Amino acid sequence: MKLIIVESSNKVKKIEKFFVEAGENDIKVVVSFGHIADLPERGLGLDEHLRPQYNLTTSGKKTVAYLRKLVKGAKEVYLATDPDREGEATAFHLQRELKIHSPKRISFAEITPKAVIAAYRHPRTLDKALYQAQETRRVLDRLVG
């Protein structure tokens, strides 16, 4: 089974249907419900070098426990989080927490069969620069408010 993780539960059935219609029956689409990790609610949440110290959120702990079981049984994992810097951060956090060694990153700007299947057929790696842009923004928000 190939596993595709999306952020929104509204997308799951629609995307799964696209793959069935395309003859890709070994794909399971599941949801992460967005961010699974964040800075702590109290304090800066930064170490002495201003590196963020992320913790799983309460809902993130439940999501990770559920997804770990699915990831273990998957032959490939695709992270289909939103195509912006927030989505990239979610993808990086999923990779870290689920211990996915070589996730495939897919993104699409519209939820149509053409866009989703094309993204699936041409995955990329995680974009560290986009993740770092989100992380920098998060740190600045914490430092300056």
C-alpha positions as CSV (number, residue, x, y, z in Angstrom):
1,M,0.0,0.0,0.0
2,K,1.1,3.6,-0.8
3,L,0.1,6.1,1.8
4,I,-0.8,9.8,1.0
5,I,-1.1,12.2,4.0
6,V,-3.1,15.3,3.4
7,E,-3.9,18.1,5.9
8,S,-7.6,18.4,5.6
9,S,-10.2,15.7,6.1
10,N,-12.4,17.3,3.4
11,K,-9.8,16.3,0.8
12,V,-9.5,12.6,1.7
13,K,-12.5,11.0,-0.1
14,K,-12.2,13.2,-3.1
15,I,-8.5,12.5,-3.6
16,E,-9.0,8.8,-3.0
17,K,-11.7,8.7,-5.6
18,F,-9.3,10.3,-8.2
19,F,-6.9,7.5,-7.6
20,V,-9.5,4.7,-7.9
21,E,-10.7,6.3,-11.1
22,A,-7.1,6.3,-12.4
23,G,-6.8,2.6,-11.6
24,E,-4.4,3.2,-8.7
25,N,-6.1,0.9,-6.1
26,D,-3.2,0.4,-3.8
27,I,-3.3,4.0,-2.4
28,K,-4.7,5.0,1.0
29,V,-5.3,8.7,1.7
30,V,-5.3,9.8,5.3
31,V,-5.4,13.1,7.2
32,S,-2.9,14.8,9.5
33,F,-5.3,17.6,10.5
34,G,-2.7,20.3,9.9
35,H,0.2,21.1,12.2
36,I,1.1,18.3,14.6
37,A,3.9,20.3,16.4
38,D,4.4,23.8,17.6
39,L,6.5,25.9,20.0
40,P,5.5,25.5,23.7
41,E,2.6,27.7,24.8
42,R,4.8,29.2,27.6
43,G,8.2,30.8,27.3
44,L,10.0,31.5,24.1
45,G,10.4,27.9,23.0
46,L,13.9,28.7,21.6
47,D,17.2,27.3,22.7
48,E,20.3,29.5,23.4
49,H,21.0,29.6,19.7
50,L,17.4,30.7,18.9
51,R,16.6,27.4,17.4
52,P,12.9,26.5,17.9
53,Q,12.1,23.7,20.3
54,Y,9.0,22.0,18.8
55,N,6.6,19.8,20.8
56,L,3.8,17.7,19.6
57,T,0.4,19.3,20.2
58,T,-2.3,17.5,22.1
59,S,-4.1,16.6,18.9
60,G,-0.7,15.9,17.2
61,K,0.1,13.2,19.7
62,K,-3.1,11.3,18.7
63,T,-2.5,11.9,15.0
64,V,1.1,10.7,15.2
65,A,0.1,7.5,17.1
66,Y,-2.5,6.7,14.4
67,L,-0.3,7.5,11.5
68,R,2.7,5.6,12.8
69,K,0.8,2.3,12.4
70,L,-0.1,3.2,8.8
71,V,3.4,4.3,7.9
72,K,4.9,1.0,9.1
73,G,2.7,-0.9,6.7
74,A,3.3,1.4,3.7
75,K,5.8,0.8,1.0
76,E,5.8,4.5,0.1
77,V,4.7,7.6,1.9
78,Y,3.6,10.8,0.1
79,L,3.3,14.0,2.0
80,A,0.6,16.1,0.3
81,T,0.3,19.0,2.7
82,D,-0.5,22.5,1.5
83,P,1.9,24.0,-1.1
84,D,2.8,27.0,1.1
85,R,5.5,27.3,3.8
86,E,3.1,26.2,6.5
87,G,2.4,23.0,4.6
88,E,6.1,22.4,4.1
89,A,6.6,22.8,7.9
90,T,3.8,20.3,8.5
91,A,5.5,17.9,6.0
92,F,8.9,18.2,7.8
93,H,7.3,17.7,11.2
94,L,5.4,14.6,9.9
95,Q,8.7,13.2,8.5
96,R,10.5,13.7,11.8
97,E,7.8,12.4,14.1
98,L,6.8,9.4,11.9
99,K,10.5,8.7,11.2
100,I,9.9,8.6,7.4
101,H,13.3,8.1,5.7
102,S,12.5,9.1,2.2
103,P,9.1,10.7,1.9
104,K,7.9,11.8,-1.4
105,R,6.5,15.4,-1.4
106,I,3.5,16.2,-3.6
107,S,1.7,19.4,-3.8
108,F,-1.1,20.8,-5.9
109,A,-2.8,24.1,-6.1
110,E,-6.2,22.7,-7.1
111,I,-8.0,19.5,-6.2
112,T,-8.8,18.1,-9.6
113,P,-8.0,14.7,-11.0
114,K,-5.4,16.2,-13.4
115,A,-3.6,18.2,-10.8
116,V,-3.5,15.5,-8.1
117,I,-2.5,12.7,-10.4
118,A,0.2,14.8,-12.1
119,A,1.6,15.8,-8.7
120,Y,1.6,12.1,-7.6
121,R,3.5,11.0,-10.8
122,H,6.1,13.8,-10.3
123,P,6.9,14.0,-6.6
124,R,9.8,16.1,-5.3
125,T,11.8,16.1,-2.1
126,L,11.0,18.3,0.9
127,D,12.0,21.9,0.4
128,K,14.3,22.9,3.2
129,A,14.3,26.5,2.2
130,L,10.6,26.8,2.3
131,Y,10.6,25.1,5.7
132,Q,13.3,27.4,7.0
133,A,11.2,30.4,5.8
134,Q,8.3,29.2,7.9
135,E,10.5,28.5,10.9
136,T,12.1,31.9,10.6
137,R,8.7,33.5,10.6
138,R,7.6,31.5,13.6
139,V,10.7,32.5,15.6
140,L,10.3,36.2,14.7
141,D,6.6,36.0,15.7
142,R,7.7,34.6,19.0
143,L,10.5,37.2,19.5
144,V,8.7,40.3,18.4
145,G,5.1,39.3,18.8
